[in-house]
Amino acid sequence: MIHDENLEITDDEKLPLSGSLKVLRYKTIKKNGALGWWSAIVLLEDHDKKQICFYRWHKKKGDWKRDKKLPFKNRKDWNMIKEAVEIFLEDLDT
């Protein structure tokens, strides 16, 4: 069993991903059981290809359902997102 690398998460709840995906590592970004939201960064293998994904789930009727998935299949994908976000970060530094 792969454990959450976020040491603040202690509930041992299983990552809500399809059984066809092989989870290599993951780290919860934020989890709010009361409001029913969970987001994490996951290093996984899908059809023998590795990728890093940002996931967000929403708990509905007691089950976690995927709300968003943003895959990064290579450094170029990540750099494109990172550079765009960094431009907007300047607007937050006030």
N, C-alpha and C positions, 0 to 999 in steps of 0.2 A: 504494500500500500504506500502510495506517495503522500507525504504529509505537507501541509501548507507551510511555506517558508515564512509566513507572517506569524511570528511567535505570539502575537496578541490574540490570535484566533485559537481557541482551545476547545471548540465544540466537536471536533473530529467528524464533522458532517462531510459526507462524500461529495467531491466536486461533481456538479450535475452536467456531465458530458456524455455524449453517445459512447456506447461500449466499443464502437469501431475505431475510436481515436485512442492512441496510446499516449497517456500523459507522462511526460518525462520530469517536469518540475512545474510548480505553480506558486504564485504568491497572491493572496487576497489584497486588494487595494482598499476596499471598504465593504463592510458587511453590516447590515442593519436588519436583523430578524424581525423587529417590531414593525418596521415599515415594509419589509419584504423585498429588500434589494441587496444584491451581492455583485461585486465586480472584482475581477482578477486578471492577472497576466499569466498566460499558460504557454509553456514550451511543450509542444506535442508533435507526434508523428502521425501522419495521415497518408496511407498508401506508400509507406517507406520514404516519405518526404517530411522533413522537419519544418515547422513554422512556429512563430510566436503569435499568439492571438490575445487581443483584449476582449474579454467577455463581460457581459452584464446580464444577470438573471433577475427575474421578478417572481416572487413566490405567490402562486395562485392556487387556491383550494388545497393548501398544504404541500404542493409540489413546486420545485424550482423550474421555471420555463425560461428558455433563452430569449432575451429581449434584444440584444445586440451582439454582433461578432465583427471584429476588425482584425483581419489577418495581416501579418507582416512575413512575407516569404523570403525576403532578402534585405540586406542593409539599405539598398536603394529605396525600397518601400518605406522603411523606417525614417530615413533621412528626409524624404519628401514631407512626411507628416511633422517631424521634429522641426524642420526649418520653418514651416508655416506657423506652427504654434509659437516658436520663439519670436517671430515678428510681432505677434499679438501680445506677447508677454510684456513688451515694452510699454504697452498701454496700461498695464496693471501696476507698474513700478512708479506710482505717484505718491 
